[in-house]
């Protein structure tokens, strides 16, 4: 995790874990504690593939917990641009229609970039761009409860549909593709955003890297 000067590249932190693990809470906790620094949050979910050429029924049938559901090449390209201090037009994903919006978001580079998503550590090209790699490790039972609460409240899903999707794709994909990436992590955070000690240690390390880069 050697620091580089600002002229070379920003500090990029990858935060991953299964759906409902608390990776978003960890990412936001880091973001909030670094208030006052030049920092941005980048969600891997923004890089779900464009499926506008498919029918709505076809889109609904896609396995969104498989690496192929993401346009990883675009994510790597745009993260690389940000790492070279170039702005990007980030895609916007519309969950209501299961494809990208026709709008994009202009994003300027920052000194610290937090990349959050389930497959952040899956691709070696993506891992190579990360200075700190974090895996949020949470029990399966806790994760499904959190997913039920989120999907029913925020995405209008029924309880049965959430359970069916979890058993059919979310859980098996986690054990096949996501959990194995734990071995690439620099830091493993048990229980997500509730682990205040781990978050404080991460923030302290990031501040040290920022301080070294500024000297």
Secondary structure as the mmCIF struct_conf table of DSSP 4:
data_model
#
loop_
_struct_conf.conf_type_id
_struct_conf.id
_struct_conf.beg_label_comp_id
_struct_conf.beg_label_asym_id
_struct_conf.beg_label_seq_id
_struct_conf.end_label_comp_id
_struct_conf.end_label_asym_id
_struct_conf.end_label_seq_id
TURN_TY1_P TURN_TY1_P1 UNK A 6 UNK A 8
STRN STRN1 UNK A 11 UNK A 17
BEND BEND1 UNK A 18 UNK A 18
TURN_TY1_P TURN_TY1_P2 UNK A 19 UNK A 20
BEND BEND2 UNK A 21 UNK A 22
HELX_RH_AL_P HELX_RH_AL_P1 UNK A 23 UNK A 33
TURN_TY1_P TURN_TY1_P3 UNK A 34 UNK A 36
BEND BEND3 UNK A 37 UNK A 37
STRN STRN2 UNK A 39 UNK A 43
HELX_RH_3T_P HELX_RH_3T_P1 UNK A 44 UNK A 47
STRN STRN3 UNK A 48 UNK A 48
HELX_LH_PP_P HELX_LH_PP_P1 UNK A 49 UNK A 50
TURN_TY1_P TURN_TY1_P4 UNK A 52 UNK A 53
BEND BEND4 UNK A 54 UNK A 54
HELX_RH_AL_P HELX_RH_AL_P2 UNK A 56 UNK A 60
TURN_TY1_P TURN_TY1_P5 UNK A 61 UNK A 61
BEND BEND5 UNK A 62 UNK A 62
TURN_TY1_P TURN_TY1_P6 UNK A 64 UNK A 65
BEND BEND6 UNK A 66 UNK A 66
HELX_RH_3T_P HELX_RH_3T_P2 UNK A 67 UNK A 69
STRN STRN4 UNK A 70 UNK A 70
HELX_RH_AL_P HELX_RH_AL_P3 UNK A 72 UNK A 83
TURN_TY1_P TURN_TY1_P7 UNK A 84 UNK A 85
STRN STRN5 UNK A 88 UNK A 94
TURN_TY1_P TURN_TY1_P8 UNK A 95 UNK A 98
STRN STRN6 UNK A 99 UNK A 107
BEND BEND7 UNK A 111 UNK A 111
STRN STRN7 UNK A 112 UNK A 116
TURN_TY1_P TURN_TY1_P9 UNK A 118 UNK A 122
BEND BEND8 UNK A 123 UNK A 123
HELX_RH_AL_P HELX_RH_AL_P4 UNK A 124 UNK A 127
TURN_TY1_P TURN_TY1_P10 UNK A 128 UNK A 129
BEND BEND9 UNK A 131 UNK A 131
STRN STRN8 UNK A 132 UNK A 137
HELX_RH_AL_P HELX_RH_AL_P5 UNK A 140 UNK A 154
BEND BEND10 UNK A 155 UNK A 155
HELX_RH_AL_P HELX_RH_AL_P6 UNK A 159 UNK A 165
HELX_RH_PI_P HELX_RH_PI_P1 UNK A 166 UNK A 170
HELX_RH_AL_P HELX_RH_AL_P7 UNK A 171 UNK A 173
HELX_RH_PI_P HELX_RH_PI_P2 UNK A 174 UNK A 178
HELX_RH_3T_P HELX_RH_3T_P3 UNK A 179 UNK A 184
BEND BEND11 UNK A 186 UNK A 186
STRN STRN9 UNK A 187 UNK A 190
TURN_TY1_P TURN_TY1_P11 UNK A 191 UNK A 191
HELX_RH_3T_P HELX_RH_3T_P4 UNK A 192 UNK A 194
HELX_RH_AL_P HELX_RH_AL_P8 UNK A 196 UNK A 214
#
